[in-house]
Amino acid sequence: MRVDLFDFDLPEERIALRPASPRDSARLLVVEGEGFGDRTVSDLPALLRAGDALVFNDTKVIPARLNGLRQRGENQARIEATLHMRMSPDSWKAFIKPAKRVAVGDRISFGHEGRICLLGTLVATVAEKGDGGEVLLNFDFSGPVLDEAIATVGHMPLPPYIAGKREEDERDNADYQTIYAREEGAVAAPTAGLHFTPDLLSALDSAGIERHFVTLHVGAGTFLPVKAEDTEQHRMHSEWGVVTPETAAALNAVQARGGRIVSVGTTSLRLLESAARETGRLQGWSGATDIFITPGYRFRTADILMTNFHLPRSTLFMLVSAFSGMERMKNAYAHAINNGYRFYSYGDSSLLFRDDNA
């Protein structure tokens, strides 16, 4: 499909730079059938049914943005690296800026404005260089020691449309993390989950709505623009995830008794679809997934998708168009823009009901 079919105009003032407070006071656009409903996230228990099951992504964001210096003889260059996928105990794939200043074999020293971490200088060697600024970094540290060093010198990897407008601060350490995050490894938050509060989870429990967790370590590739003119030419970056056999069995049981699976976020949905058989039955699964969902895809798992508002021409806007229909989503986004909804990671949310005729 032509990528320009997924374009739309978004006024800059619609981009949220801070989340709603409290989190569940964010607005929620309900897209079911041909109509739209303007609600708030705190209304979610009333919009679902007893026996439905929410599926959350419990990945935890790490401080994956590293500032460093590339040393090549007497020449130095400032380098920014955003880690996006761990490859081994001592190596990560990363996106480097500016990529033209880095070559295979270069050594890069990372730290806060030249201050070394408490464990010594955090140094990596550029082992491979790929397209689009992607490199493989081999660090001098390994395992938990590397994790501690990254936590010491790294910054919260705010999305570029936020980081380009303001500096990261202490509030982001809490704001850009779900309250149920526990499995470290993401370099971008599963943002639909940012809206949940302890009170909202309690209300969902009281309404008889189940809660299940999967893990997909969201990579920085989620923010990369689709530069191809046709979706067939776009390459998705892999992300590592796991659905346990116990979670798969529990969700199969929900469907068997007529309950609905409600995916909290596109990351949870992509992982569920990766773990599903052709029959729609889920199975335990772990590994790297590069699933790319565009209109015409036949969904096998979730009945409902809760998700924030996405960038034009992005793979995520393509996914929601596949889930609920392209024209319907264009109309929904136009409604959201005209009615003051806030967009992207810190913005408002939507509740989409699957349209199998999309």
N, C-alpha and C positions, 0 to 999 in steps of 0.2 A: 504494500500500500504506500501511497505517497505520504511522506512525512508532513508536508505542508497542510494536509487535511486535519492535522491535530494542532494547528496554530490558533491562537486567539490573543486579543489585546488585553493586557492587565495593567491598570493604572498603578504606578509605583507606590502610591500611598496605601494600596491594599496589602502590601507585604508587611507582615507582622514582625517587629523587632523584639518583642517581649511576649511571653505567654499571658493568657488570661489569669486572673487571680480572684478567687480560687480556681484551680485548674478546670473543675467541672462546670464552671460558669460560662465556658466557651459556647458559642453558638453551634447548633447542629442542624444541617439541612437534610431533611428526610426526602429521599428520592424513591418513590414507589408508584408504579404505574405512570400515568402522565402528569401527576400533580407533584407539587413541592410543599413540604411542611417546614416552617421555621420554628425550631425548638432549641433547647439547650442540652448540653451533654448530660446534665443531671436528670433529664427526662428519660434517659435510656431504659431504666427498669420498666417504665410504663409502655415503652415501644416494643418490648420483647415479651416472650411468653415463658411461663414456667416450663421447664424441660428443654429450653434452648441452651446452647453452650457457647460461651465466649472462648476464643482461642487467642492467647496473648503470646507475644514474642518476648522472652525474658532475657534477651541479650543485654549486656552492659557496655556502655560506651567507655572507651579508654582514651586518655589524652594523646591522641594519635598524630597531632600536628607538631612537627619538630623543626626548629630553626637551627641552622648550622652553617659552618664554613667549609668550603671545599679548598683543600690545600694542594697546589700543584707547583712544586718548587717554591719560588718566591711569590707566586701569584695566588691570590685568594679570591673567592667568590661567595657571596651570601646565597644560601640555598634554603628553600622550604620543602620539606618532605611530608606528605600525608600518607601514613601507613594505611593499607586497605585489605591485606590478606596475609595471614601468617603461613609460611611455607614449611618451616622447621623450627626447632627450638631457638636457633640463632639467626633466622632469616625472615624477612618480610618483603612482600611486594609493596611498592609505594609509587605515588605520583610525585614527580619532582618539578619544581619551578625555580628558575628557568631551566628547562631541560637542555637547552643548547650549551649550557656551561658545565655539563657533566658528561664524562666518558667512562667506559668500562675500565676498571682498575683504579679510579679515583677514590681517595679517602675523604670522608666527610666527618667532621667533629660536631656533635650536637650539644646544645646547652642553652640556658637562658641568657641571651645577649652576651655570650662569651664566658659565662660562669659555668664551670664544669659541675657535673652532678656529684653527689656525695660519695659515690662509689668510684670516682675517677672519671676521666673523659669518656663520653659515650661516642664511640667511633664505629663507622660502618664503611665497608668497601662496596663499591658499585660492581656487582658480579655480572649483571646482564642489563641491557637497555633495549626496550621495546618501543612500540608506537605510542603516540599521545602522551609522552612524558612518563611512561611507566618504566620502572626499574626494579631490579631485585637487589636488595641491600643485605649483605652479610655482616652482622654485628660482631664485635669482639666479645660481647657478653652473650650468655645463652640462658634459656629457661627462666626460672623465677628471678634470677639476678638481672636479666635483660628487662623483665617486666617491671622490676623496681626502678631501674634506670629510666625507662620510658615514662613511668609515672612521675619521676622527679623532674625531668626536663621538658616533658610534653605539655601541650596546650589542648584544651577542649576543641575538637574540630568542628566549629560552627559552620553551617552551610555558607557558601560564598555570598549568597544574597543577603546574609546577615553580617558576616565578617567584613564585607565591603562597605558597610554603613556605620559600624561601631566596633569598638574594641571588646574582646571577650573580658568578662569580669567574674567575680566570685559567684554571683547569682546564677550564672550559666552552669556551674558545676552541679547544681541541684536541678535547675530548670530543664536542662538538656539530658535528663535521665528519668526513666519511668520509676515509679515508686516500688515496683516489683523486680527491677533489674538485678540479676544475680550471676549470669554467666559472662565473664569478661571476654571481649573480643571484637565488639562493634566499633566502627569509626564514624558511624552516623546513627542517630537515635531512630527507633521505630516510632515515628512521631504521633500516630493515632493513639498510642498508649500513654502519651504525655498528659492526656486529659483526665486520667483516672486518679481518684483520691481514696483514702481509706473509707470515707463516708459513702462514696458511690459504690465501692466494692461491697460494703455491708448491705446497702440497699438492694443490690443485685442478688446477693445471697438470700436475703429475705424474700425476694420475688421468685425464688426457686430456679434461678438461672445458674447453670454450672460454669466453672472456671477451669480451663486447662492451659498448659504452657508448652510451647515449642521454642526452639532456639535457632535463629538465623543471624549470623554475625554480619550486619549490614556493612557494605563496603563503600568507599568514597566514589566508586563508579556510579552510584545512584544519582550523583549530582552532575555527571558528565552529559553534555548536550548530545543530541542525536545529530551528527553532522552529515549523515548519508541523506540522499534524496528519497530513498525508498527503504522501507523497514527491512526488506530482505537483505540489505547491505550492512545493517547495523550489527555489531558484535557486542554482546553483553559480557560484562566481567563476572566471573564466578564469585559466589559467596558460599561459605560453609554453614551447614545447618544440620539439625538432628530432630527427628520425631521419634520418641521412644515407643517401643511396642505397647506399653501400658497406655500411653496417650492415644495411640492409634485405635486400640481396642475400645477405649472409653468413648471416642468420637463415633466409631462405628455403631456402638450401642445407642448413642443419642439419635442417630439417623434411623436406626431400626425401629425405634419406638415413636418416630414421627417428630422428634425435635429438630430444630434448625441449628446449623453450625454458623456462628457469627464470627467472622475473621476480623480481629482488631488489627488493621493495617494491611498494606499490600505485602509486607515482608512475610507475615504469617500466611497469607493466601498463596504466595509463590511457593512457600515451603510445603504447604499442604498439597498443592497440585503436583509438586515434585515427588511426594511420597504416595500418591494415589495410583492405584491400578486402573486399567481401562474401565473396569466395572464401577469405579468410584469408591471402592473399598480401600481404606487406608491401611498401611502396613508400617512397621517400624522401619526407619530409614535414616541414614546419615551419609554425608558426603558433600561435595561441591555441586551447586546448581547454577546454571546460567539460563534458566527458563525465561523465555521472552514471550509475553502474552500480548497479542494484538487482536482486533476484531476478527471474528470467525473462529476463535478458540472455543472449544467446548469444555466448560468448567465441570469438574467432577466432585467437588467437595463443598465449599461454602455456599450458603444460601443468601447470606447478608454480609456486606463488607462495610466496616467503619473505617473511614480514611480521611485524611486532611485534603486540602485542595493543592493540586500539583502544577508544575511548570508547564507552559505551552511547549509542544513538540517533544515532550519527555516520554520515556518508556512507561512511566506511571500513569500519565494521562491516557496513553494507549491502553493500558490495562483496565482502567475504570471504564473506558469506552467499550472494551470487549465485554465487561461485566454487565453494564446497564444500557448499552447502546450509544453509538456515537452522537446522534442528534440529541438524544435525551441528555447526555452529559454536557454537550455544548450549551443546551438551553439551561441546564442546572447551573453551569458556571456563569452564564450571563445573568441569571437570577441572583447568584451570590454576589457578583460584582456590583450589580445595580442596587443591592440591598445592604451593602456595607460589610459583607463578610470579610474576615481577615484570612490571608492566604499563606501557604507554605508551612514550614516546620513548627513555628510558634503560633500558627493561626488557628482558625476554627476548623470544624470537622463536618463530615457528612455521613449519612447512613444510607447505603445503597442496597436496593433489593435486586437480586439477580434477574435478568431478562434472558431467558433461553432462546428468544427469537432475535437477539441482538446480532 
